[in-house]
Amino acid sequence: MQDNHRLRAHLALLTVAIIYGGNFIIAREVMTRAYLHPFVFILLRVAFAALLFWFTDLLWVSDRIPRARLRHLFWCSIFGVGINQLCFFAGLKETTPINASIVMTSSPIIVLLASVLLGKEQLTPLKMAGIIIGGLGALVLITQGHWHIRFQSRGDVLILINATSYGIYLVLVRNMLLEFPAITVIKWVFTFGLIWVIPFGWVHWASTAWSAIPLNAWLGIAYVLIATTYLAYLLNGYALKYVASSTVGIYIYLQPFIAALLATALGIEALTGYKWVAGLLIFTGVFMVSRVAKPANG
């Protein structure tokens, strides 16, 4: 039975990687045309997701989290929503998408190190090797086989803070997910998350030209709100019940590879040699980490 749960957890993580891979293509219009100020977009994401999580929780879940335990979810919201979301969009304004993607490859390493430091996982040579191999594959894919990268200090530091924050969130939230339904836990994370994003998003809300946003951009926005926010967080939460945080983290490496596959299928890009090499390295790394990663006891 436990093996069935772990298999479903990996299928959930693969679905998340596909969702984020599609996000590179579907939400491109929204991100490149800047119809929404980044902080307005964040507020829209968090508020809409919180409403969906509350609706789903009230409809299907009867378990409730004791008030004394909500303090832990308050901290989870700081790392999983506040710092994570705000630093990513602020950093993306001051660096390039390629640089941001490269810095984000540090996230699985941060997840593993945070898990080890907090006593949630053991650092094994095979697990560390898997993360390094997967990271190398992600770097090959992102840089297209070239290594001429010019870093933008401020923007890249903000993206690194974003990656670190999300890594800490994956570790902190896991204990709660082992005790309570994922939908209930994530509901409170996003509800508390509104505290951090409202002051930033509300400043630019009134100046947003909502009527000027075209239909295709609204479809991209809907994809971000429903798929990459609501579904992705929910599926990651489900997976964390049955696999270690480092396993969830390393699936981040799959996202750019799946984006490349989708772009190839749509005729946007060609599937060249370096992409096959990158894919092989990424899948090898994912297999090595998931093979040895076992759920922590607490």
Sequence and secondary structure as in RCSB ss.txt:
>XXXX:A:sequence
MQDNHRLRAHLALLTVAIIYGGNFIIAREVMTRAYLHPFVFILLRVAFAALLFWFTDLLWVSDRIPRARLRHLFW
CSIFGVGINQLCFFAGLKETTPINASIVMTSSPIIVLLASVLLGKEQLTPLKMAGIIIGGLGALVLITQGHWHIR
FQSRGDVLILINATSYGIYLVLVRNMLLEFPAITVIKWVFTFGLIWVIPFGWVHWASTAWSAIPLNAWLGIAYVL
IATTYLAYLLNGYALKYVASSTVGIYIYLQPFIAALLATALGIEALTGYKWVAGLLIFTGVFMVSRVAKPANG
>XXXX:A:secstr
 HHHHHHHHHHHHHHHHHHHHHHHHHTHHHHHHT S HHHHHHHHHHHHHHHHHHHHHHH      GGGHHHHHH
HHIIIIIHHHHHHHHHHTTS HHHHHHHHTTHHHHHHHHHHHTTSS   HHHHHHHHHHHHHHHHHHTTT     
  HHHHHHHHHHHHHHHHHHHHTHHHHHHS HHHHHHHHHHHHHHHHHHHHHHHHTT  GGG  HHHHHHHHHII
IIIIIIHHHHHHHHHTTS HHHHHHGGGHHHHHHHHHHHHTTSS   HHHHHHHHHHHHHHHHHHHH      
